[in-house]
Amino acid sequence: MADAVIVVALLLVAASATVAVVTRDPVRQALVLAVLGVVLAVLFTVLQAPDVGLSQLAVGSALTPLLLMLTVRKVRRRGQEKGRGR
């Protein structure tokens, strides 16, 4: 039973990582990266590393995507300001 859960978690990690690489829009990439972080946290928990899973949940699924989305927002705003002649 435990082996089946590990295989499913690994397949979900592989699928979400592939989607993150294939996605072109940076905002969608950040959202998929958040999903990947959650799936990795589940995988770490299944592999009996709950401390690593909690760290991954905090950093990989919350903090990193948030920073990426804020960066994309700032870059897009600067591009719009330059387009208006400022």
Residue pairs with C-beta under 8 A, 6 or more apart in sequence:
2 46
5 46
6 43
6 46
6 47
9 39
9 42
9 43
9 46
10 43
12 39
12 42
12 43
13 36
13 39
13 40
13 43
16 32
16 35
16 36
16 39
17 36
19 32
20 29
20 32
20 33
20 36
23 29
23 32
26 68
26 72
27 69
27 72
29 68
30 65
30 68
30 69
30 72
31 65
33 60
33 64
33 65
33 68
34 60
34 61
34 62
34 65
35 61
36 60
36 61
37 56
37 57
37 59
37 60
37 61
37 62
37 64
37 65
38 57
38 61
40 53
40 56
40 60
41 53
41 54
41 56
41 57
41 60
41 61
42 53
43 53
44 50
44 52
44 53
44 56
45 53
